[in-house]
Amino acid sequence: PNPTPNPTLTLTLLGRALTSEELKTIKTLFEQEKGREIFARILNTRRGSHDNRYSKGGLTALAGVICLCLDFCKEQLSVGAAKVLLVLSQTFYYIRDGAEGGGGSLM
């Protein structure tokens, strides 16, 4: 049984709502342990670079996709990708307006 997508997964990715076909593709990827591992590995490659900073909307979208992946991990009792994603979740952030110039803060 597939986990029910999080209600917030009618989220936007790349500035628009995900289509049902795109969501289906993501779910198909996460149904397989190898797909979840590849997703975690791709995110891990962004760790330590400046590619881990997002707009608030981008971070919300990423969080929704990570939560969907974690739902599949939970459903299938898969811990490998789940561990990596939980550690990585602490490395992605957005910068409030003015933070880079010293007037804001990290979130």
Backbone as ProteinMPNN parsed JSONL, in Angstrom:
{"seq_chain_A": "PNPTPNPTLTLTLLGRALTSEELKTIKTLFEQEKGREIFARILNTRRGSHDNRYSKGGLTALAGVICLCLDFCKEQLSVGAAKVLLVLSQTFYYIRDGAEGGGGSLM", "coords_chain_A": {"N_chain_A": [[0.829, -1.203, 0.0], [0.519, 2.178, -0.876], [1.776, 5.058, 0.771], [-0.366, 7.691, 1.795], [-0.244, 10.756, 0.168], [1.128, 13.595, 1.769], [-0.998, 16.221, 2.797], [0.035, 18.748, 2.237], [1.438, 18.314, 0.001], [0.417, 19.107, -2.347], [1.971, 20.892, -3.359], [4.191, 23.448, -4.519], [6.621, 23.187, -6.984], [9.39, 24.361, -8.544], [8.05, 26.743, -8.888], [5.383, 26.217, -9.534], [2.349, 24.284, -9.143], [2.633, 20.797, -8.509], [1.905, 18.443, -11.029], [-0.514, 15.784, -11.309], [0.648, 13.699, -12.665], [3.408, 14.197, -12.361], [3.624, 13.929, -9.591], [2.934, 11.251, -9.382], [5.135, 10.113, -10.701], [7.208, 10.769, -8.922], [6.335, 9.336, -6.675], [6.503, 6.745, -7.726], [9.262, 6.484, -7.996], [10.001, 6.583, -5.268], [8.829, 4.27, -4.295], [10.556, 2.204, -4.608], [13.355, 0.923, -2.905], [15.92, 1.472, -3.875], [15.443, 3.779, -5.396], [14.796, 5.613, -3.381], [17.236, 5.671, -2.051], [18.899, 6.741, -4.041], [17.77, 9.293, -4.341], [18.358, 10.345, -1.783], [21.139, 10.257, -1.938], [21.646, 12.058, -4.021], [20.754, 14.46, -2.849], [22.637, 14.553, -0.834], [24.952, 15.139, -2.228], [24.751, 17.819, -2.572], [25.285, 18.839, -0.15], [27.256, 20.865, 1.93], [27.908, 22.575, -0.064], [27.1, 25.71, -1.621], [24.672, 25.196, -2.574], [22.702, 24.46, -0.862], [21.035, 26.354, 0.075], [17.883, 27.853, 0.014], [14.954, 29.47, -1.37], [12.188, 30.485, 0.666], [9.823, 29.252, -0.255], [10.941, 27.3, -1.93], [12.316, 25.723, -0.083], [10.165, 24.781, 1.392], [8.895, 23.219, -0.554], [10.91, 21.3, -1.044], [10.994, 20.133, 1.497], [8.461, 18.947, 1.55], [8.718, 16.943, -0.428], [10.791, 15.43, 0.68], [9.467, 14.576, 2.999], [7.514, 12.945, 1.834], [9.161, 10.934, 0.8], [10.168, 9.955, 3.215], [7.793, 8.956, 4.269], [7.403, 6.714, 2.633], [9.677, 5.287, 3.374], [9.048, 4.715, 6.03], [6.704, 3.183, 5.71], [7.747, 0.94, 4.428], [9.586, 0.039, 6.173], [12.248, 0.895, 5.908], [15.441, 1.874, 6.623], [17.873, 2.97, 5.765], [17.93, 5.13, 3.719], [16.259, 6.823, 5.125], [17.7, 7.532, 7.445], [19.822, 9.012, 6.322], [18.38, 11.101, 5.098], [17.219, 12.331, 7.33], [19.455, 13.311, 8.671], [20.429, 15.02, 6.687], [18.364, 16.837, 6.584], [18.92, 18.798, 8.344], [20.725, 20.38, 7.101], [19.767, 21.934, 5.063], [18.434, 25.089, 4.283], [16.749, 28.285, 4.441], [17.3, 31.736, 3.686], [16.378, 34.542, 5.391], [15.037, 37.672, 4.242], [17.534, 40.076, 3.78], [19.442, 38.755, 5.288], [21.935, 37.927, 4.27], [23.321, 40.286, 4.101], [23.696, 40.881, 6.692], [21.449, 41.812, 7.964], [19.421, 40.035, 8.473], [18.308, 36.706, 9.297], [19.175, 33.195, 9.5], [17.041, 30.497, 8.625]], "CA_chain_A": [[0.0, 0.0, 0.0], [1.256, 3.439, -0.959], [1.388, 6.062, 1.752], [-1.147, 8.807, 1.283], [0.605, 11.941, 0.158], [0.9, 14.65, 2.73], [-1.87, 17.228, 2.176], [0.805, 19.889, 1.75], [2.177, 17.931, -1.205], [-0.125, 19.802, -3.494], [2.874, 22.015, -3.239], [4.775, 23.943, -5.752], [8.009, 22.873, -7.263], [9.754, 25.2, -9.676], [7.119, 27.843, -9.019], [4.026, 25.833, -9.922], [1.864, 23.085, -8.463], [2.967, 19.531, -9.16], [0.786, 17.776, -11.693], [-0.729, 14.43, -10.794], [1.631, 12.839, -13.329], [4.703, 14.418, -11.702], [3.532, 13.318, -8.267], [2.958, 9.805, -9.621], [6.523, 9.77, -11.026], [7.972, 10.833, -7.675], [5.916, 8.202, -5.845], [7.065, 5.531, -8.336], [10.672, 6.481, -7.613], [10.141, 6.297, -3.843], [8.337, 2.931, -3.985], [11.708, 1.307, -4.632], [14.411, 1.319, -1.978], [17.012, 2.056, -4.65], [15.035, 5.137, -5.741], [14.939, 6.453, -2.181], [18.67, 5.825, -1.803], [19.434, 7.659, -5.054], [17.301, 10.627, -3.96], [19.159, 10.77, -0.625], [22.513, 10.467, -2.402], [21.673, 13.305, -4.786], [20.71, 15.559, -1.88], [23.902, 14.558, -0.097], [25.988, 15.786, -3.042], [24.583, 19.27, -2.419], [25.702, 19.178, 1.206], [28.552, 21.516, 2.003], [28.054, 23.576, -1.117], [26.128, 26.783, -1.425], [23.423, 24.755, -3.189], [21.758, 24.025, 0.158], [20.229, 27.511, 0.466], [16.683, 27.911, -0.813], [13.92, 30.439, -1.025], [11.267, 29.874, 1.623], [8.958, 28.356, -1.019], [11.742, 26.168, -2.39], [12.577, 24.857, 1.061], [8.894, 24.124, 1.71], [8.705, 22.185, -1.569], [11.873, 20.24, -0.762], [10.546, 19.448, 2.715], [7.329, 18.094, 1.19], [9.212, 15.769, -1.162], [11.515, 14.616, 1.667], [8.459, 13.928, 3.849], [6.928, 11.854, 1.061], [10.156, 9.866, 0.779], [10.184, 9.369, 4.561], [6.565, 8.156, 4.403], [7.661, 5.421, 2.002], [10.647, 4.595, 4.231], [8.304, 4.212, 7.194], [5.792, 2.143, 5.248], [8.493, -0.252, 4.028], [10.577, -0.23, 7.228], [13.546, 1.12, 5.294], [16.128, 2.851, 7.471], [19.069, 3.545, 5.135], [17.667, 6.458, 3.166], [15.633, 7.641, 6.179], [18.773, 8.094, 8.279], [20.528, 10.039, 5.553], [17.487, 12.249, 4.919], [17.051, 13.031, 8.608], [20.685, 14.078, 8.909], [20.485, 16.084, 5.684], [17.323, 17.841, 6.816], [19.505, 19.866, 9.149], [21.7, 21.13, 6.315], [19.086, 22.774, 4.087], [17.841, 26.232, 4.965], [16.523, 29.487, 3.629], [17.813, 32.957, 4.301], [15.388, 35.619, 5.427], [15.447, 38.898, 3.541], [18.531, 40.885, 4.461], [20.355, 37.956, 6.11], [23.283, 37.88, 3.725], [23.949, 41.558, 4.368], [23.782, 41.065, 8.122], [20.221, 42.329, 8.535], [18.406, 38.992, 8.651], [18.802, 35.516, 9.988], [18.974, 31.907, 8.84], [15.89, 29.733, 9.095]], "C_chain_A": [[0.865, 1.255, 0.0], [0.815, 4.379, 0.148], [0.581, 7.166, 1.077], [-0.275, 10.044, 1.279], [0.158, 12.948, 1.203], [0.006, 15.706, 2.073], [-1.106, 18.434, 1.644], [1.567, 19.546, 0.481], [1.47, 18.381, -2.474], [0.693, 21.075, -3.54], [3.427, 22.412, -4.571], [6.224, 23.53, -5.824], [8.319, 23.64, -8.536], [8.684, 26.251, -9.961], [5.711, 27.484, -9.461], [3.638, 24.549, -9.193], [2.307, 21.843, -9.239], [1.723, 18.971, -9.836], [0.628, 16.389, -11.093], [0.27, 13.457, -11.42], [3.012, 12.974, -12.689], [4.718, 13.779, -10.322], [3.59, 11.796, -8.381], [4.386, 9.334, -9.912], [7.385, 9.757, -9.768], [7.628, 9.642, -6.784], [6.48, 6.887, -6.391], [8.539, 5.394, -7.982], [10.832, 6.034, -6.158], [9.599, 4.932, -3.439], [9.481, 1.932, -3.89], [12.785, 1.815, -3.683], [15.566, 1.997, -2.711], [16.689, 3.498, -5.045], [15.177, 6.087, -4.569], [16.412, 6.695, -1.874], [19.299, 6.813, -2.791], [19.025, 9.091, -4.726], [18.14, 11.169, -2.8], [20.595, 11.071, -1.053], [22.64, 11.767, -3.195], [21.633, 14.504, -3.843], [22.028, 15.678, -1.126], [25.01, 15.237, -0.902], [25.913, 17.304, -2.94], [25.043, 19.755, -1.049], [27.086, 19.827, 1.174], [28.803, 22.527, 0.903], [27.062, 24.699, -0.817], [24.8, 26.44, -2.085], [22.391, 24.323, -2.151], [20.937, 25.182, 0.711], [19.074, 27.649, -0.508], [15.861, 29.141, -0.477], [12.997, 29.733, -0.04], [10.343, 28.877, 0.915], [9.693, 27.122, -1.509], [12.032, 25.195, -1.27], [11.311, 24.109, 1.47], [8.626, 22.988, 0.731], [9.641, 21.005, -1.317], [11.449, 19.442, 0.459], [9.371, 18.52, 2.415], [7.761, 16.826, 0.484], [9.993, 14.852, -0.212], [10.525, 13.886, 2.568], [7.785, 12.768, 3.119], [7.881, 10.665, 1.019], [10.205, 9.164, 2.143], [8.929, 8.542, 4.837], [6.759, 6.77, 3.793], [8.669, 4.621, 2.823], [9.94, 3.96, 5.419], [7.428, 3.032, 6.802], [6.527, 0.831, 4.968], [9.604, -0.61, 5.015], [12.008, -0.131, 6.703], [14.272, 2.209, 6.073], [17.301, 3.551, 6.792], [18.861, 4.964, 4.646], [17.075, 7.375, 4.233], [16.693, 8.287, 7.064], [19.486, 9.228, 7.571], [19.657, 11.289, 5.417], [17.295, 13.027, 6.212], [18.284, 13.854, 8.946], [20.746, 15.266, 7.952], [19.46, 17.183, 5.946], [17.844, 19.015, 7.641], [20.453, 20.75, 8.342], [21.072, 22.035, 5.264], [18.365, 23.893, 4.817], [17.516, 27.337, 3.965], [17.025, 30.685, 4.411], [16.719, 34.004, 4.248], [15.939, 36.823, 4.682], [16.448, 39.671, 4.388], [19.556, 40.093, 5.234], [21.783, 37.987, 5.577], [24.04, 39.183, 3.974], [24.058, 41.848, 5.856], [22.498, 41.543, 8.77], [19.153, 41.291, 8.804], [18.984, 37.819, 9.397], [18.495, 34.261, 9.185], [17.765, 31.236, 9.433], [16.073, 28.292, 8.697]], "O_chain_A": [[1.815, 1.374, 0.774], [-0.377, 4.491, 0.437], [0.831, 7.52, -0.075], [0.368, 10.351, 2.283], [-1.031, 13.117, 1.473], [0.223, 16.054, 0.912], [-1.556, 19.077, 0.695], [2.271, 20.396, -0.064], [1.91, 18.047, -3.574], [0.174, 22.174, -3.732], [3.163, 21.794, -5.602], [6.946, 23.534, -4.827], [7.566, 23.561, -9.506], [8.438, 26.607, -11.113], [4.914, 28.38, -9.738], [4.496, 23.822, -8.691], [2.348, 21.846, -10.47], [0.625, 19.022, -9.281], [1.541, 15.882, -10.441], [0.689, 12.497, -10.774], [3.708, 11.977, -12.498], [5.707, 13.16, -9.929], [4.228, 11.134, -7.563], [4.802, 8.28, -9.43], [8.193, 8.85, -9.569], [8.516, 9.013, -6.209], [6.886, 6.016, -5.622], [9.007, 4.291, -7.697], [11.692, 5.209, -5.848], [9.883, 4.473, -2.333], [9.386, 0.934, -3.176], [13.088, 3.008, -3.663], [16.124, 2.98, -2.223], [17.575, 4.352, -5.03], [15.62, 7.224, -4.729], [16.794, 7.798, -1.483], [20.139, 7.627, -2.408], [19.844, 10.005, -4.821], [18.58, 12.318, -2.833], [21.196, 12.036, -0.58], [23.627, 12.49, -3.055], [22.392, 15.457, -4.018], [22.477, 16.782, -0.818], [25.91, 15.846, -0.323], [26.9, 17.996, -3.192], [25.172, 20.959, -0.826], [27.977, 19.368, 0.459], [29.797, 23.253, 0.933], [26.287, 24.622, 0.136], [23.902, 27.28, -2.154], [21.309, 23.863, -2.518], [20.223, 25.021, 1.701], [19.267, 27.571, -1.721], [16.049, 29.77, 0.565], [13.029, 28.507, 0.07], [10.106, 27.782, 1.425], [9.14, 26.023, -1.506], [12.0, 23.981, -1.471], [11.373, 22.94, 1.85], [8.181, 21.913, 1.134], [9.219, 19.85, -1.371], [11.533, 18.214, 0.462], [9.295, 17.423, 2.968], [7.234, 15.748, 0.761], [9.868, 13.63, -0.292], [10.717, 12.709, 2.872], [7.517, 11.727, 3.718], [7.459, 9.52, 1.183], [10.275, 7.937, 2.216], [8.989, 7.543, 5.554], [6.329, 5.77, 4.366], [8.53, 3.405, 2.954], [10.202, 2.809, 5.769], [7.414, 2.006, 7.481], [6.005, -0.252, 5.232], [10.453, -1.454, 4.729], [12.86, -0.964, 7.015], [13.783, 3.334, 6.177], [17.685, 4.64, 7.219], [19.53, 5.891, 5.1], [17.357, 8.573, 4.246], [16.587, 9.468, 7.396], [19.724, 10.283, 8.158], [20.14, 12.407, 5.6], [17.218, 14.256, 6.19], [18.169, 14.97, 9.452], [21.074, 16.381, 8.356], [19.672, 18.335, 5.567], [17.261, 20.099, 7.626], [20.933, 21.763, 8.849], [21.776, 22.825, 4.635], [17.753, 23.663, 5.859], [17.95, 27.317, 2.813], [17.154, 30.646, 5.634], [16.195, 34.313, 3.178], [17.15, 36.97, 4.516], [16.225, 39.89, 5.578], [20.474, 40.688, 5.8], [22.735, 38.065, 6.354], [25.269, 39.18, 4.049], [24.467, 42.942, 6.246], [22.439, 41.673, 9.993], [18.083, 41.626, 9.312], [20.024, 37.926, 10.048], [17.648, 34.277, 8.292], [17.489, 31.388, 10.623], [15.217, 27.457, 8.991]]}, "name": "protein", "num_of_chains": 1, "seq": "PNPTPNPTLTLTLLGRALTSEELKTIKTLFEQEKGREIFARILNTRRGSHDNRYSKGGLTALAGVICLCLDFCKEQLSVGAAKVLLVLSQTFYYIRDGAEGGGGSLM"}
